[in-house]
Amino acid sequence: MRRKKTEEKRGGAPGWMVTYGDLMSLLLTFFVLLVSMSSIQESKFKQALGSLLGALGVMNMDRSAIQFDRLPIPDKYKEELGRLRNQVRMFKNYIRIKGIESKVSIEETEEGMLIRLSGPLMFESGKADLNDYAKDILTHVVNVLKESDAQIRVEGHTDNIPISNSKYSSNWELSTARAISVLKFLNNNGIPGTRLSAVGYGEFRPIVPNDTAENRRRNRRVEIYVDYKDAIMKKAVQSIAKDKEEKNG
């Protein structure tokens, strides 16, 4: 009698698998709905992505952030990522050859990367017109940005020394004008306007205290944020969702 009951239990899939399958379908449907909405917020996107991929067991999730390098990215997006990182290496090499490591830097962020450019290197004091050196640097930046369709945010920053001239009555106006000058250069050299935005923060977001001349110089800067990780993740998950939909008929 015991042997018969054991044999009956071995037949077919466990009952919980039906519920599990339904749950996975609901999660997938929910996420596809979210990514199809143009107004989706970044925090909601990451939360939904983490829930979906964690539930499907395709990656280990860190509670504080998505572990980008563990995402099962389709090959075509891996190639895009490879081209982007190759351009980043070339840009870093250009910075090293020019000897401007203290004035131009590029670093990885949770969303993608940050390119930080020294204000005094690119502009005359109190002005927002790009000099020739700035244009040369930004030409190399464009080569990096063209390898992704990520959103790009250009931020202008100043020190805390008040400005008041015939063109700009505040540091807000100067920092915004400088950010827009960089944005226009990127746009005029092939970066679509749909990917670009600009903002000026004046003296209100320093990276170091404005207590020395050197620190004030460091705070006069333009920062370019490139959210390429979100762009690639979004396309990758959409591709995964599409493949699953096609397989399910």
GURO-301651 format. One line per 5 residues: number of its first residue (from 1); their letters; for each residue x negated, y negated, z negated of C-alpha. Coordinates in steps of 0.001 Angstrom, whole numbers, plus 524288, in hexadecimal, padded with zeros to 5 digits. Layout:
N
NUM> A> X,Y,Z  ...
This chain:
249
1> MRRKK> 80000,80000,80000  7F50C,7F681,7FCC0  7EE47,7F98D,80995  7FAC1,7F662,81112  7FC38,7E91B,80A77
6> TEEKR> 7EE1B,7E5DC,80D6D  7EFF4,7E919,81BB9  7FC24,7E082,81C52  7F4B6,7D4F7,816B7  7EA39,7D62B,82110
11> GGAPG> 7F3C6,7D492,82C45  7F4E9,7C701,832AD  7EFC4,7B9D1,82E65  7F199,7B525,82067  7FDF3,7AD56,81E2F
16> WMVTY> 7F690,7A12D,81A19  7F07F,7A028,827A8  7FD7E,79B93,82D3F  7FE3B,79063,8239A  7EFE9,78D23,825E5
21> GDLMS> 7F1EB,78CC5,83497  7FDAA,783CB,8332C  7F5BF,77AC5,82A7B  7EABC,779F2,83468  7F466,776BD,83F35
26> LLLTF> 7FA7C,76BFF,83702  7ED30,76629,833CE  7E92F,7664E,8420C  7F5F3,7601B,8466B  7F4D3,755B3,83BEE
31> FVLLV> 7E6F7,75234,83FCE  7E9C0,751C6,84E5F  7F4CB,7484E,84B44  7EB95,73FA0,84386  7E0E1,73EFE,84DBC
36> SMSSI> 7EAD8,73BBF,85834  7EEAA,72F46,85104  7E6BB,7238C,8555D  7E886,71CBF,84850  7E2CB,727C2,8403F
41> QESKF> 7DAA6,722C9,834E8  7CCB8,7278D,83338  7CF15,72C8A,82564  7DB1A,73435,82990  7D3E4,739D1,83539
46> KQALG> 7C8B1,73EC1,82CDA  7D1E8,74412,8228D  7D9E6,74B51,82CAF  7CDD0,7506E,83396  7C82B,7555F,826EB
51> SLLGA> 7D4E0,75C19,8233F  7D644,76296,8307D  7C84B,7674B,83221  7C755,76B5C,82400  7D3EB,77324,824FA
56> LGVMN> 7CF8D,779A8,83187  7C2D7,77D6F,82AF3  7BA28,777AB,8358C  7B1D9,76F76,82C6E  7AECA,76CD5,81E36
61> MDRSA> 7B44C,75FBF,81A25  7ADC9,7562A,81110  7B806,74EB3,80961  7B1B2,7418B,80BA9  7AF58,74263,81A5E
66> IQFDR> 7B073,74AE7,82657  7A3E5,7525C,82905  7A27C,74E4F,83725  79785,7578A,83B00  79FC1,76353,83707
71> LPIPD> 7AB0C,75FE3,83FED  7ACC9,76A3D,84AA1  7AAE2,76087,855C0  7AD83,76579,863A4  7A165,76628,86C4B
76> KYKEE> 7A4CD,75A48,8749D  7A56B,751BF,86875  798D2,75799,8634B  7928E,75312,86FFB  7980E,74566,86DD6
81> LGRLR> 792BC,74564,86009  78595,74A19,86504  784BF,73F17,86F04  78853,73524,864AE  77E10,739F4,85B36
86> NQVRM> 773EC,73A06,86611  776D3,72BA8,868D6  775BA,728CF,85A4B  76834,72F0D,85A20  7642E,726DE,865DC
91> FKNYI> 7693A,71A7D,85F52  761B7,71D9C,852DF  75587,71FAB,85B0D  757BC,71268,86191  758DE,70C0F,85420
96> RIKGI> 74C2B,71281,84FDD  744C5,70E86,85C2F  74962,70068,85AD4  74558,70061,84C8A  75277,6FB27,847EC
101> ESKVS> 75626,705C6,83E21  7583B,6FB6D,8339F  76188,6F3BC,83C58  7692E,6FE48,84382  76DE4,70AE5,83D67
106> IEETE> 77724,715F9,8407F  77CBB,71F12,83649  7870A,72996,83522  793D3,726B4,82E39  79F7D,72F10,82A81
111> EGMLI> 7A6B3,72A7F,836B8  79B2D,72A3C,8400E  7900E,72086,8402A  78C54,712B6,83C7F  7833A,70A5F,844BF
116> RLSGP> 77E45,6FEBD,83CDE  77828,6F33D,8440E  7710D,6E7D2,83DD2  777A4,6DAB9,84032  76AEE,6D2D8,84112
121> LMFES> 7660C,6DC84,84B4E  771D3,6DA12,8540F  77647,6CC17,851D5  770C5,6BEA1,84F78  7744C,6B8C2,8425A
126> GKADL> 78268,6B41B,841F0  78557,6B948,84F9B  78C87,6C4F9,85552  7867F,6C5F5,862DA  77ED5,6D284,86507
131> NDYAK> 77074,6D070,867FF  76920,6D882,8721F  7639D,6E18D,867BC  77155,6E46E,862D2  775EC,6E7A6,8708B
136> DILTH> 76ABA,6F133,87260  76DEA,6F80C,8658F  77C79,6F87F,8687D  779D3,6FE5C,875E2  77405,70A13,86ED1
141> VVNVL> 77F89,70A1D,86565  788CD,70AEF,8710A  781D1,7173E,875A2  7850B,71D7C,8688A  79326,718E3,8685C
146> KESDA> 79616,71DC1,8761C  79432,72BE1,871C6  7A0B2,72BB7,869CE  7AE5B,7261C,86AC6  7AE6B,722C8,85C4A
151> QIRVE> 7B3F4,71651,8568F  7A9B3,70BC9,8542C  7AAB3,70106,849F7  7A154,6F57A,84A6F  79F8E,6EE17,83D9F
156> GHTDN> 798F3,6E0F3,83BD8  792A8,6DD0D,82EDA  78B5B,6D11D,829C9  7842C,6CD1E,81D7D  78A48,6C42A,81348
161> IPISN> 7845E,6B766,8181C  78FDC,6AED8,81C6D  79049,6AAB1,82AA5  79702,69EEB,8304B  793B4,69A7F,83DED
166> SKYSS> 79B29,69578,8499D  79EC3,6A348,84DF9  7A088,6AB40,8418A  7A62F,6A5FC,834FA  7A406,6B24F,82CE4
171> NWELS> 79C46,6BEE7,82C3F  7A8C1,6C633,82F7B  7A976,6BF7E,83C9E  79B00,6C18E,83F74  79B3D,6CFF9,83BC5
176> TARAI> 7A777,6D240,843D9  7A1AF,6CB38,84F9D  7956B,6D386,84ED3  79D46,6E017,84DFA  7A530,6DBEE,859DA
181> SVLKF> 798C3,6D8BB,86170  79403,6E6A1,85F36  7A16C,6EC2B,8627D  7A1DD,6E4A7,86F58  79462,6E97C,8731E
186> LNNNG> 79872,6F791,870AA  7A4EF,6F5A6,87861  79E09,6EEF4,883C1  79495,6FA5F,88472  79E5D,7054D,885A7
191> IPGTR> 7A472,707C4,87852  7B35F,7072B,879DA  7BA4F,6FC95,87235  7C3DB,706C1,86D02  7B8BB,70C52,864E2
196> LSAVG> 7B3E9,6FF5D,85F73  7B77A,6F6B5,853FA  7B045,6EBC2,84CFB  7B120,6E560,83FA8  7A958,6DB39,83818
201> YGEFR> 7A74E,6DC16,82965  79F15,6CFF4,8273D  796E1,6D0FC,81AE8  7A08A,6D9A1,813A9  79AD5,6E724,8165A
206> PIVPN> 78C41,6E637,81387  783E8,6F27B,8135E  77A61,6EC56,809A4  77B9E,6E0C3,8003E  779AE,6D372,806A9
211> DTAEN> 76F46,6CFCF,7FCB5  7631F,6CF11,80559  76011,6CA63,8130F  75D08,6D859,8174A  769E7,6DD7C,811F8
216> RRRNR> 77173,6D2A9,8189A  76AB4,6D653,82551  76F03,6E481,82391  77D00,6E05F,8212F  77D85,6D8DC,82E0B
221> RVEIY> 780E7,6E43C,836D0  78A1C,6EAA2,8407C  78EC7,6F877,83DF6  79466,701AB,84828  79C7B,70CF5,842CD
226> VDYKD> 79EDA,7185B,84C0F  7A93D,72219,847B8  7A4D9,72D04,850C7  7A731,73810,8470C  7B5A9,73518,8462C
231> AIMKK> 7B68F,7340A,854FB  7B026,74141,8573D  7B793,747C4,84C1F  7C472,742D5,85147  7C1AE,747CE,85F08
236> AVQSI> 7BC98,754BE,859D3  7C88D,7574E,85175  7D19C,75357,85C8A  7CA5D,75D14,86526  7CB91,767BF,85AD3
241> AKDKE> 7DA0E,764E5,8593D  7DC16,7652E,867FE  7D501,77233,86941  7DD4C,77829,85E7F  7E9AC,772F1,864D0
246> EKNG> 7E5EC,778D9,871FB  7E2AC,785F5,86BCD  7EFB9,7862A,864C7  7F69F,783B2,871AF
